[in-house]
Structures are given as structure tokens and as C-alpha cells.
């Protein structure tokens, strides 16, 4: 191309800037290419004459020009084959260059160049983009923006832009170079994820509210149940106390009719509970043995007092009457509902494991454990204490009795526990 003043002009890319690494910017290039193209004066006829005069080889200059053109071609191919759109704007916001990728929106590069970029921005985003442009031109800064455009048919697309101010040799701002990327699909996915997240948050909130409401109801129910349990426990304690009072009253009635055996039932109870504890029985079973022990001779209320306190030997009729006290005690209590098998233990506490006991001649496992324990404690206390028909025989005699007849009359485990109390642990019983 040649002007009237005989000066020739050519177009050559002077440099390309490659930037940049932008940490912490979501969904964007970590690197991108900004093309900066300037017009330069290649030569004039006058310059060529000066070159010839100074002896510069024109062939060398041509070689350098060819290399520059080849390099320019390589960058052109690179720019035209990227999926993003490279652009340049002048200081007024008019396009001075736009990549061929703009065709995907229905525009030819030629019809975009010289137009203001705001003409392609969605009306709702124009004001913000205009302010962004003015700020960038004024401050000379890099920027990232997201906005909407419409293609030639009016369809909307979301665009992400990364731009940088272009300066002339004197440092003045002459425009902006940048890259445009279509983020429509990414935006659609983001919006869908946001909707899903909001729906999930809503469901979580609703479920949390339901759980909170259920927890409140549960707390009320727990509180009410606790109050009911406390009331029931209080009622049970009162009933238990009344029951124990009744049992002790029955025990006192028996002992008042038989002053020689006063305290016998209480001492049997103390020893029986100690044996049960030594055997590792649960507390509830020990409590049952305690209640049974204090009235295990309740049936003696049927026996005349003169027989109970008779100092001499009993005749056959009297002895038979004494032996009936176990069955009588059972008959008195068999219809009363206790938490423990009181009536059954009372009727069995004179049974022996070899079947020689009374009143039913039970043996082995047919005898309740509580009855076996009461039976050993009853024999031990009777031997070691004073009786109407003889003086106390002492602890050693009682130990000898249960030791010799362990496994025949008395349960071995019960006897072993009783012996440990007296021979190892120093247990004493008030006689």
C-alpha cells in the first residue's frame, strides 16, 4: 500500500504478551493470551534509498521481515484456533479487533469491528459494564467481569471476561486487550446446583424442625414418665414399708407367744442374708430372704404356747404339732401376693436335700434355694442358741453339725458360704 506522499505502510505484530496466573479465581483460565497489535511503519522509499547508501543488504532486511511475518502467522493460527475470543478495544470501547470465534454468535468479525462493545451487552448489564470499562480505563488495572450478551438471533449467553489495559510508548492508555469465554453451560450447572442446594437446605430445615418438635414431645413424654415413675416408686416404697411393717408385726406376734425363742427369727434372718450375700445372690433375692426370715416360723402361732415353751421332752403328739408349723404358715400366706415366694419358702425350710425333711419330703433341686439358705441358718441358730429344753450348744457345735451333714441334709454351696463367714471372715451372731 502506498500513500500520495510516496510513503509505504505495512502491518506487523510487534509483541504478544502471555499472562497470567490468577489464584483463587473460580472457574477461569489459570493462564490466557493477550494479543497486542500495533501498526508500525515498515519503510519508505526515502528510507530504502538511505539503506542502499549506507550499504545495508536489502536481502538481510527482507529475511528479517519474512521471519517476522512467519512468527505473526503462527500467533494468528494460535488465536484463531482457541475456543475463546480474543479482542481489542480502543479507549472509547470500540472494537479494533475481534477473533473469528465471534461467528458462533452469528456475527462476522467485520461487522463487529468499530462497534462499541456495549451494543452487544444485555440491556440489564450495560450500566454495570460501562462503569467497569470507565474504571478500568481510568485506573489502568486488570479486571474480570461476568455479563450477558445476545447473539444475532436474540438468544442470551453468559460471558466471562478477563482484560488488561493497553498503553502506548509514553504510558498513555490507548485501549484494552482481553479474552472472552462462554460460561453459559457452567452458569446453568451452577444455578441448578444452587437450586438443589436450596432445596436440600429447605428439606434439612424442615426435617430439623420435625426432629426438634419430636424431641420436644419426647422430652415432655420423658418428663411425664419420670414423674409417673417417681410417683410409682414412692407408692411402691410406701407399700413395701407397709408390707414390711405387717411382716414384722406377724413376727412379733409369734415371738410374744414363745418367749424362749424371742429373737430367733431375727437372728436367722441376719445369718441367712449374710449367707445369700456371700453366695453373690442379687440384692432383690437377698431382700426376699430378709422378709421370709422374719416370719419363717409364722405357723407356730397355731401351736399352743405351753408346748412351745415346754422345758421337757415332747411326746409324739406334741412333736407332730410342732412340725405342722411349716404347713400352717404356708396356709396362712398362700393366697397373699408377695414379690417373693414367701409361702413356698416357709413350707420348705425344713426340707432336706436327701428327702428326709418335712412336710413333703422334697429333695435336691425341688427345694427352693431360699428355703435351703433359711434351713441352714435356722439349724445353725437353733444349735448355737438357748432352747427351752436345753442350754446353748455354741458356735463350734453348729459348725460341726452343718459340716458333717453337708451334701446329705444341707446344700454344699450354702454350707460352704456359711462356714466362710465364721471361719474366714469372722462373722458373729448374737445368741
C-alpha positions as CSV (number, residue, x, y, z in Angstrom):
1,X,0.0,0.0,0.0
2,X,1.3,3.4,-1.0
3,X,0.2,6.9,0.0
4,X,0.4,10.1,-2.2
5,X,3.5,11.3,-0.3
6,X,5.2,8.1,-1.6
7,X,5.4,6.5,1.9
8,X,4.7,2.8,2.2
9,X,3.0,1.2,5.3
10,X,2.8,-2.4,6.4
11,X,1.2,-4.3,9.4
12,X,3.4,-6.4,11.6
13,X,2.8,-7.8,15.2
14,X,5.5,-6.3,17.4
15,X,4.9,-8.5,20.5
16,X,2.5,-10.8,22.2
17,X,2.0,-10.8,26.0
18,X,1.3,-14.1,27.7
19,X,-0.3,-13.9,31.2
20,X,-1.3,-14.8,33.8
21,X,-1.7,-16.9,36.8
22,X,-4.7,-15.8,38.8
23,X,-5.0,-17.8,42.1
24,X,-8.4,-18.1,43.9
25,X,-10.5,-17.2,40.8
26,X,-13.1,-19.9,40.4
27,X,-14.0,-21.4,37.0
28,X,-11.5,-19.4,34.9
29,X,-8.3,-19.8,33.0
30,X,-5.2,-20.1,35.0
31,X,-3.4,-18.7,32.0
32,X,-4.5,-16.8,29.0
33,X,-3.0,-15.0,26.0
34,X,-3.5,-11.3,25.3
35,X,-2.7,-10.1,21.8
36,X,-1.5,-6.6,21.4
37,X,-1.2,-5.4,17.9
38,X,0.3,-2.1,16.8
39,X,0.8,-0.6,13.4
40,X,4.4,0.2,12.5
41,X,5.9,1.9,9.6
42,X,7.9,-0.7,7.7
43,X,9.8,1.6,5.3
44,X,9.6,4.4,3.0
45,X,11.2,5.0,-0.4
46,X,13.4,7.5,1.2
47,X,14.5,5.0,3.9
48,X,15.2,2.4,1.3
49,X,17.5,4.9,-0.6
50,X,19.3,5.6,2.7
51,X,19.7,1.9,3.3
52,X,21.3,1.4,-0.1
53,X,23.6,4.4,0.5
54,X,24.8,3.0,3.8
55,X,25.5,-0.4,2.3
56,X,22.9,-2.3,4.2
57,X,22.0,-5.5,2.5
58,X,18.3,-5.3,1.5
59,X,18.2,-9.1,1.3
60,X,19.0,-9.3,5.1
61,X,16.2,-6.9,5.8
62,X,13.8,-9.0,3.7
63,X,14.8,-12.1,5.6
64,X,14.0,-10.5,8.9
65,X,10.7,-9.2,7.6
66,X,9.9,-12.7,6.4
67,X,10.7,-14.2,9.8
68,X,8.5,-11.6,11.5
69,X,5.7,-12.4,9.2
70,X,6.0,-16.2,9.8
71,X,6.0,-15.6,13.6
72,X,2.9,-13.4,13.2
73,X,1.3,-16.2,11.2
74,X,1.9,-18.7,14.0
75,X,0.3,-16.4,16.6
76,X,-2.6,-15.8,14.2
77,X,-3.2,-19.5,13.9
78,X,-3.0,-19.9,17.7
79,X,-5.5,-17.2,18.3
80,X,-8.0,-18.4,15.6
81,X,-7.9,-22.0,16.9
82,X,-8.6,-21.3,20.5
83,X,-12.2,-21.7,21.7
84,X,-12.1,-18.3,23.5
85,X,-12.5,-14.9,21.7
86,X,-9.5,-12.6,21.8
87,X,-10.4,-8.9,21.4
88,X,-9.1,-5.4,21.5
89,X,-10.9,-2.2,22.3
90,X,-9.9,1.4,21.9
91,X,-10.2,3.9,24.7
92,X,-13.8,4.6,23.7
93,X,-14.8,1.0,24.0
94,X,-15.0,0.3,20.2
95,X,-13.7,-3.0,18.9
96,X,-10.4,-2.7,17.0
97,X,-10.0,-6.5,16.8
98,X,-12.2,-9.5,17.4
99,X,-11.3,-13.1,16.9
100,X,-13.1,-15.3,14.3
101,X,-14.8,-17.3,17.1
102,X,-17.4,-14.5,17.2
103,X,-19.1,-16.2,14.3
104,X,-20.6,-18.8,16.7
105,X,-22.9,-16.0,17.8
106,X,-23.9,-15.1,14.3
107,X,-21.6,-12.1,13.7
108,X,-18.8,-11.7,11.2
109,X,-15.7,-10.0,12.7
110,X,-16.0,-7.2,10.1
111,X,-19.5,-6.2,11.4
112,X,-18.3,-6.1,15.0
113,X,-15.1,-4.1,14.5
114,X,-15.6,-0.4,15.0
115,X,-18.8,-1.0,17.0
116,X,-19.0,-0.2,20.7
117,X,-18.9,-3.3,22.9
118,X,-21.9,-2.2,24.9
119,X,-24.0,-2.7,21.8
120,X,-23.7,-6.5,22.3
121,X,-24.2,-6.5,26.1
122,X,-27.6,-7.4,27.6
123,X,-29.5,-4.3,28.4
124,X,-29.7,-5.2,32.1
125,X,-25.9,-5.5,32.3
126,X,-24.9,-2.4,30.2
127,X,-24.8,0.1,33.0
128,X,-22.5,-2.1,35.2
129,X,-20.3,-2.9,32.3
130,X,-20.0,0.8,31.3
131,X,-18.9,1.6,34.8
132,X,-16.4,-1.3,34.8
133,X,-14.9,0.0,31.5
134,X,-14.6,3.5,32.7
135,X,-12.9,2.4,35.9
136,X,-10.5,0.1,34.0
137,X,-9.5,2.9,31.6
138,X,-9.0,5.4,34.4
139,X,-7.1,3.1,36.8
140,X,-5.3,1.1,34.2
141,X,-5.9,-2.1,36.1
142,X,-6.6,-5.7,35.1
143,X,-10.2,-6.9,35.6
144,X,-12.5,-9.9,35.5
145,X,-16.2,-9.5,34.8
146,X,-19.2,-11.6,34.0
147,X,-22.1,-10.4,32.0
148,X,-24.7,-11.5,29.4
149,X,-24.8,-10.9,25.7
150,X,-27.3,-11.7,22.9
151,X,-26.4,-13.4,19.7
152,X,-27.7,-12.2,16.4
153,X,-30.9,-14.1,16.8
154,X,-31.5,-12.7,20.3
155,X,-30.5,-15.7,22.4
156,X,-28.8,-14.9,25.7
157,X,-25.3,-16.2,26.7
158,X,-23.2,-15.7,29.8
159,X,-19.7,-14.4,29.2
160,X,-16.7,-14.3,31.5
161,X,-14.1,-11.6,30.5
162,X,-10.5,-11.1,31.5
163,X,-9.0,-7.9,30.3
164,X,-5.9,-5.7,30.7
165,X,-5.3,-2.1,29.8
166,X,-3.0,-1.4,26.7
167,X,-0.6,1.5,26.9
168,X,1.4,3.4,24.2
169,X,5.1,4.1,24.4
170,X,4.5,7.2,26.5
171,X,2.4,5.3,29.0
172,X,-0.9,6.6,27.9
173,X,-4.0,4.3,27.9
174,X,-5.0,3.5,24.3
175,X,-7.4,0.7,24.9
176,X,-8.0,-2.8,26.4
177,X,-6.9,-6.3,25.3
178,X,-8.7,-9.3,26.6
179,X,-10.3,-12.7,26.3
180,X,-14.0,-13.7,26.3
181,X,-15.1,-17.1,27.4
182,X,-18.6,-18.6,27.1
183,X,-19.7,-19.8,30.6
184,X,-23.4,-20.3,29.8
185,X,-23.3,-24.1,30.4
186,X,-21.3,-23.6,33.6
187,X,-23.7,-20.9,34.8
188,X,-26.6,-23.2,34.1
189,X,-25.0,-26.0,36.1
190,X,-24.1,-23.6,38.9
191,X,-27.7,-22.3,39.0
192,X,-29.0,-25.9,39.1
193,X,-26.6,-26.7,41.9
194,X,-27.8,-23.6,43.8
195,X,-31.4,-24.7,43.4
196,X,-30.6,-28.2,44.5
197,X,-28.6,-26.8,47.5
198,X,-31.5,-24.5,48.4
199,X,-34.0,-27.4,48.2
200,X,-31.7,-29.6,50.3
201,X,-31.3,-26.8,52.8
202,X,-35.1,-26.4,52.9
203,X,-35.6,-30.1,53.4
204,X,-32.9,-30.2,56.1
205,X,-34.5,-27.2,57.9
206,X,-37.9,-28.9,57.6
207,X,-36.5,-32.2,58.9
208,X,-34.6,-30.4,61.6
209,X,-37.8,-28.7,62.7
210,X,-39.7,-32.0,62.7
211,X,-36.9,-33.6,64.7
212,X,-36.8,-30.7,67.1
213,X,-40.6,-30.9,67.5
214,X,-40.4,-34.6,68.1
215,X,-37.6,-34.1,70.6
216,X,-39.7,-31.6,72.5
217,X,-42.6,-34.0,72.5
218,X,-40.2,-36.8,73.6
219,X,-38.8,-34.6,76.4
220,X,-42.4,-33.9,77.6
221,X,-43.1,-37.6,77.5
222,X,-39.9,-38.4,79.3
223,X,-40.7,-35.8,82.0
224,X,-44.2,-37.1,82.4
225,X,-42.9,-40.7,82.5
226,X,-40.3,-39.7,85.1
227,X,-43.0,-38.1,87.2
228,X,-45.1,-41.2,86.9
229,X,-42.1,-43.4,87.7
230,X,-41.3,-41.3,90.7
231,X,-44.9,-41.5,91.9
232,X,-45.0,-45.2,91.3
233,X,-41.7,-45.6,93.1
234,X,-43.0,-43.6,96.0
235,X,-46.1,-45.6,96.1
236,X,-44.1,-48.8,95.9
237,X,-41.9,-47.7,98.8
238,X,-44.9,-46.9,100.8
239,X,-46.4,-50.3,100.0
240,X,-43.2,-52.1,100.7
241,X,-42.9,-50.2,104.0
242,X,-46.4,-51.2,104.9
243,X,-45.7,-54.8,103.9
244,X,-42.5,-55.0,106.0
245,X,-44.4,-53.5,108.9
246,X,-47.1,-56.2,108.6
247,X,-44.5,-58.9,108.3
248,X,-42.6,-57.6,111.4
249,X,-45.9,-57.4,113.3
250,X,-46.6,-61.1,112.5
251,X,-43.1,-62.0,113.6
252,X,-43.6,-60.1,116.9
253,X,-46.9,-61.9,117.5
254,X,-45.2,-65.3,117.2
255,X,-42.3,-64.4,119.4
256,X,-44.6,-63.0,122.1
257,X,-46.3,-66.4,122.4
258,X,-42.8,-68.1,122.6
259,X,-40.5,-66.0,124.9
260,X,-37.8,-68.7,124.8
261,X,-37.4,-68.3,121.1
262,X,-37.7,-64.5,121.2
263,X,-35.3,-63.0,118.5
264,X,-34.8,-66.4,116.9
265,X,-36.4,-65.3,113.6
266,X,-34.4,-62.1,113.5
267,X,-31.1,-63.9,114.1
268,X,-32.0,-66.5,111.4
269,X,-32.8,-63.6,109.1
270,X,-29.4,-61.9,109.8
271,X,-27.4,-65.1,109.2
272,X,-29.5,-66.1,106.1
273,X,-29.0,-62.7,104.4
274,X,-25.2,-62.9,105.2
275,X,-25.1,-66.3,103.5
276,X,-27.0,-65.1,100.5
277,X,-24.7,-62.1,100.1
278,X,-21.6,-64.3,100.4
279,X,-23.0,-66.5,97.7
280,X,-23.3,-63.5,95.4
281,X,-27.1,-63.5,95.0
282,X,-28.7,-60.4,93.6
283,X,-30.0,-57.7,96.0
284,X,-33.6,-58.4,95.2
285,X,-33.3,-62.1,96.2
286,X,-31.5,-61.0,99.4
287,X,-34.4,-58.7,100.2
288,X,-36.8,-61.6,99.7
289,X,-34.8,-63.8,102.1
290,X,-34.9,-60.9,104.7
291,X,-38.7,-60.8,104.5
292,X,-39.0,-64.6,104.6
293,X,-36.6,-65.0,107.5
294,X,-38.5,-62.8,110.0
295,X,-41.7,-64.8,109.6
296,X,-40.4,-68.3,108.7
297,X,-41.9,-69.7,111.9
298,X,-45.3,-67.9,111.4
299,X,-47.1,-71.2,111.6
300,X,-46.1,-71.6,115.3
301,X,-49.0,-69.3,116.0
302,X,-51.1,-72.4,115.7
303,X,-49.1,-74.3,118.3
304,X,-50.2,-73.8,122.0
305,X,-47.7,-71.6,124.0
306,X,-47.2,-74.3,126.6
307,X,-45.9,-76.7,124.0
308,X,-43.6,-74.1,122.5
309,X,-42.1,-73.3,125.9
310,X,-42.2,-76.8,127.4
311,X,-38.8,-77.4,129.1
312,X,-39.0,-81.2,129.0
313,X,-39.1,-83.7,126.1
314,X,-42.1,-83.5,123.8
315,X,-44.3,-86.5,123.3
316,X,-45.2,-87.8,119.8
317,X,-48.4,-85.7,119.5
318,X,-46.7,-82.5,120.7
319,X,-43.8,-83.1,118.3
320,X,-46.1,-83.7,115.4
321,X,-47.9,-80.4,116.3
322,X,-44.6,-78.6,116.3
323,X,-43.7,-80.0,112.9
324,X,-47.0,-78.8,111.5
325,X,-46.0,-75.1,111.8
326,X,-44.4,-75.1,108.3
327,X,-47.6,-76.2,106.6
328,X,-49.7,-73.8,108.8
329,X,-47.5,-70.9,107.9
330,X,-47.9,-71.7,104.2
331,X,-51.7,-72.0,104.5
332,X,-51.9,-68.6,106.2
333,X,-49.9,-66.8,103.4
334,X,-50.5,-68.9,100.3
335,X,-53.2,-66.5,99.0
336,X,-51.2,-63.3,99.7
337,X,-49.3,-62.0,96.6
338,X,-45.8,-61.1,97.6
339,X,-42.9,-60.0,95.3
340,X,-41.1,-63.1,96.7
341,X,-42.1,-66.8,97.2
342,X,-42.6,-66.3,100.9
343,X,-45.3,-69.0,101.4
344,X,-43.4,-71.6,99.4
345,X,-40.1,-71.0,101.3
346,X,-41.9,-71.2,104.6
347,X,-43.3,-74.6,103.8
348,X,-40.0,-75.9,102.5
349,X,-37.5,-74.5,105.1
350,X,-37.4,-77.9,107.0
351,X,-37.0,-80.0,103.8
352,X,-33.6,-81.6,103.3
353,X,-31.7,-82.4,100.1
354,X,-31.7,-86.1,100.7
355,X,-35.5,-86.2,101.0
356,X,-35.6,-86.8,104.8
357,X,-37.2,-83.4,105.7
358,X,-40.8,-82.4,106.2
359,X,-43.6,-81.8,105.4
360,X,-43.4,-83.1,101.8
361,X,-40.1,-85.0,101.8
362,X,-38.7,-82.8,98.9
363,X,-35.1,-83.4,97.8
364,X,-32.4,-81.8,95.7
365,X,-33.4,-79.2,93.1
366,X,-37.1,-79.5,94.1
367,X,-36.3,-77.3,97.1
368,X,-36.0,-73.6,96.5
369,X,-32.6,-72.0,97.1
370,X,-34.1,-69.5,99.5
371,X,-35.5,-72.5,101.6
372,X,-32.1,-74.2,101.6
373,X,-30.5,-71.0,102.9
374,X,-33.2,-70.4,105.6
375,X,-32.9,-74.1,106.6
376,X,-29.1,-73.9,107.2
377,X,-29.4,-70.6,109.1
378,X,-32.3,-72.0,111.1
379,X,-30.3,-75.1,112.2
380,X,-27.2,-73.1,112.9
381,X,-29.0,-70.6,115.1
382,X,-31.0,-73.3,116.9
383,X,-27.9,-75.2,117.9
384,X,-25.9,-72.2,118.9
385,X,-28.7,-70.5,121.0
386,X,-30.5,-71.4,124.2
387,X,-33.7,-73.5,123.8
388,X,-36.4,-74.2,126.4
389,X,-35.4,-77.9,126.7
390,X,-31.6,-77.3,126.7
391,X,-28.8,-74.7,127.0
392,X,-27.0,-73.2,124.0
393,X,-24.5,-75.7,122.4
394,X,-22.4,-72.9,120.9
395,X,-21.0,-71.9,117.5
396,X,-18.5,-74.8,117.3
397,X,-21.2,-77.4,117.7
398,X,-23.3,-75.6,115.0
399,X,-20.3,-75.6,112.6
400,X,-19.7,-79.3,113.3
401,X,-23.4,-80.1,112.5
402,X,-23.5,-78.4,109.1
403,X,-20.0,-79.6,108.1
404,X,-20.7,-83.2,108.8
405,X,-24.0,-83.3,107.1
406,X,-23.0,-81.1,104.1
407,X,-24.2,-82.8,100.9
408,X,-26.7,-85.1,102.7
409,X,-29.0,-82.8,104.7
410,X,-27.7,-79.4,103.7
411,X,-26.8,-77.8,100.3
412,X,-23.0,-77.8,99.9
413,X,-22.8,-74.3,98.4
414,X,-24.9,-72.9,101.2
415,X,-22.8,-74.7,103.9
416,X,-19.6,-73.5,102.3
417,X,-20.7,-69.9,102.3
418,X,-21.9,-70.2,106.0
419,X,-18.5,-71.7,107.0
420,X,-16.5,-69.0,105.3
421,X,-18.5,-66.4,107.2
422,X,-17.5,-67.8,110.6
423,X,-14.0,-69.4,109.9
424,X,-12.6,-66.9,107.4
425,X,-14.4,-63.6,107.7
426,X,-15.0,-63.5,111.5
427,X,-18.8,-63.2,111.3
428,X,-20.6,-63.4,114.6
429,X,-24.2,-64.0,115.5
430,X,-25.8,-62.6,118.7
431,X,-27.1,-65.7,120.6
